[in-house]
Amino acid sequence: MTITRIETNQRMSKIVKHNGVAYLCGQTSGAETVADQTRECLAKVDALLEQAGSDNTRILQCVIWLADMTDFAEMNAVWDAWVPEGHAPARACGEAKLAREALKVELLVTAACD
């Protein structure tokens, strides 16, 4: 079976495709608020999914890390507006210390692809 790696460097690939599934690297944003970071992360997810031959109706799973769970409702307001009705993926959300202090949200997406 073929594994395709897209935008690969020494540390990671932005997309890895295997057996009809696209695995995206974690998406973060430098925006100020949780809502703006979530919007920017989702825009990056949209672009990567398009590059992988997929879209947000084909997301299988999303893992969301928040630096602070008190931001859960703010992040969900943006998420809920972005997910197409009837296409909600399996999802988990937890609190984690992210790579940089300014990061409030990180999304990890797996999707069906062509």
C-alpha positions in Angstrom: 0.0 0.0 0.0 1.2 3.5 -0.9 1.8 6.2 1.7 1.9 9.7 0.3 3.5 12.5 2.3 2.8 16.1 1.4 4.8 19.1 2.5 7.3 17.0 4.3 10.3 18.3 6.2 12.7 16.6 8.7 10.2 16.8 11.6 6.8 16.1 10.0 4.5 16.1 7.0 1.5 18.5 6.8 -0.5 15.6 5.3 0.0 11.9 5.2 -2.4 9.9 3.0 -2.8 6.1 3.2 -5.6 3.8 2.2 -8.1 6.5 1.5 -7.5 8.4 4.7 -5.7 11.8 5.2 -4.0 12.5 8.4 -3.3 16.2 9.0 -0.6 17.6 11.3 -1.8 19.6 14.2 -3.1 23.1 13.3 -2.4 26.1 15.5 -2.8 29.9 15.1 -1.1 33.0 16.4 -4.3 34.9 16.7 -5.2 36.7 19.9 -8.5 35.1 21.0 -9.7 31.5 21.3 -12.4 32.2 18.7 -9.9 33.7 16.2 -7.4 30.9 16.7 -10.1 28.4 16.1 -11.3 30.2 12.9 -7.7 30.3 11.6 -7.1 26.6 12.5 -10.3 25.6 10.7 -9.3 27.7 7.6 -5.9 25.8 7.6 -7.8 22.5 7.9 -10.0 23.5 4.9 -6.9 24.3 2.8 -5.1 21.0 3.7 -8.2 18.9 3.2 -8.6 20.4 -0.3 -5.0 19.6 -1.0 -5.6 16.1 0.2 -8.7 15.6 -2.0 -11.2 16.0 0.8 -13.3 18.5 2.6 -15.0 19.1 6.0 -17.9 16.8 5.2 -15.5 13.9 5.1 -13.8 14.4 8.5 -13.7 11.1 10.4 -12.2 12.4 13.6 -11.0 15.6 15.2 -9.0 15.8 18.4 -8.9 19.3 19.9 -6.5 20.5 22.5 -7.2 23.6 24.6 -4.7 25.3 26.8 -7.6 26.0 29.2 -10.9 24.2 29.3 -12.7 27.4 30.3 -12.4 28.3 26.6 -14.5 25.2 25.6 -17.7 27.2 24.9 -15.9 29.9 22.9 -14.1 27.3 20.7 -17.4 25.3 20.3 -19.3 28.3 19.0 -16.8 28.6 16.1 -16.6 24.9 15.6 -20.4 24.4 15.5 -20.8 27.1 12.8 -18.1 25.5 10.7 -19.2 21.8 10.8 -21.8 21.1 8.0 -25.1 19.9 9.4 -25.2 16.1 9.5 -21.4 15.7 9.1 -20.1 16.0 12.6 -17.1 13.8 13.1 -16.1 11.7 16.1 -14.4 14.2 18.3 -12.5 14.6 21.6 -11.4 17.7 23.4 -9.0 18.0 26.3 -6.8 20.4 28.1 -3.1 20.3 27.4 0.0 22.4 27.7 0.6 23.5 24.1 4.0 24.1 22.4 4.0 27.9 23.0 2.3 29.9 25.7 0.4 32.0 23.1 -1.3 28.9 21.7 -4.8 28.4 23.0 -6.1 25.8 20.5 -4.7 22.9 18.5 -6.7 20.7 16.1 -5.7 17.3 14.8 -7.9 16.0 11.9 -8.3 12.7 10.2 -10.5 12.6 7.0 -11.5 10.3 4.2 -9.9 11.4 0.9 -9.5 10.5 -2.7 
